[in-house]
Amino acid sequence: MGNWVMHVEGHGIHDNGVETDADSMLRDFAGQLRIKGHTVQSVSFSAGSTKTLPISDTGSVEAPPDDWEQRP
């Protein structure tokens, strides 16, 4: 027993107010964890575009590209 972190990335429907939305399913899952005795300290859901920041061979972050990358 101890601390844990879960991380899931995906693509699909969200923010439509239906039970099959990813955000609704996450809320239900977090509730089930609490019902089963887990302490859930935070739950977050984010959606949108992502931007890749290239890192040079020296480890420094290079100037970000101008184009946004949409995750599939």
C-alpha positions as CSV (number, residue, x, y, z in Angstrom):
1,M,0.0,0.0,0.0
2,G,1.2,3.5,-0.8
3,N,1.0,6.4,-3.1
4,W,0.1,6.0,-6.8
5,V,-0.5,8.0,-9.9
6,M,-2.4,7.0,-13.0
7,H,-2.0,8.7,-16.4
8,V,-4.1,8.0,-19.5
9,E,-3.9,9.7,-22.8
10,G,-6.5,9.0,-25.5
11,H,-8.7,10.3,-28.3
12,G,-12.5,10.2,-28.4
13,I,-15.6,12.0,-27.4
14,H,-15.7,14.3,-24.4
15,D,-17.6,17.3,-23.0
16,N,-21.0,16.3,-24.5
17,G,-22.7,15.6,-21.2
18,V,-23.2,11.9,-22.0
19,E,-22.1,8.9,-19.9
20,T,-19.7,7.6,-22.6
21,D,-17.7,10.9,-22.7
22,A,-14.2,10.4,-21.5
23,D,-14.6,13.1,-18.8
24,S,-17.8,11.5,-17.5
25,M,-16.1,8.1,-17.4
26,L,-13.1,9.5,-15.5
27,R,-15.4,11.1,-12.9
28,D,-17.2,7.7,-12.5
29,F,-13.9,5.8,-12.2
30,A,-12.6,8.3,-9.5
31,G,-15.8,7.8,-7.6
32,Q,-15.4,4.0,-7.8
33,L,-11.9,4.3,-6.4
34,R,-13.3,6.3,-3.4
35,I,-16.1,3.8,-2.9
36,K,-13.6,1.0,-2.7
37,G,-11.6,2.8,-0.1
38,H,-8.9,4.7,-2.0
39,T,-8.0,8.3,-1.2
40,V,-8.2,10.3,-4.4
41,Q,-6.4,13.5,-4.0
42,S,-7.1,15.0,-7.4
43,V,-8.7,14.3,-10.7
44,S,-8.0,16.3,-13.8
45,F,-9.1,16.2,-17.4
46,S,-7.7,18.3,-20.2
47,A,-8.5,18.4,-23.9
48,G,-7.0,20.3,-26.9
49,S,-3.9,20.6,-28.9
50,T,-0.4,19.8,-27.8
51,K,2.8,21.4,-28.8
52,T,6.0,19.5,-29.1
53,L,9.1,21.3,-27.8
54,P,12.2,20.0,-29.4
55,I,15.3,19.4,-27.1
56,S,18.7,19.8,-28.6
57,D,21.6,17.3,-28.1
58,T,22.9,19.6,-25.3
59,G,19.6,19.3,-23.4
60,S,18.4,22.9,-24.0
61,V,14.9,23.5,-25.2
62,E,15.0,25.0,-28.7
63,A,12.6,27.6,-30.0
64,P,9.2,26.0,-30.3
65,P,7.9,25.4,-33.8
66,D,5.1,27.7,-35.1
67,D,2.7,24.9,-35.9
68,W,0.5,23.1,-33.4
69,E,0.3,19.3,-33.4
70,Q,-3.1,17.7,-32.9
71,R,-2.8,14.4,-31.1
72,P,-4.6,11.6,-32.9
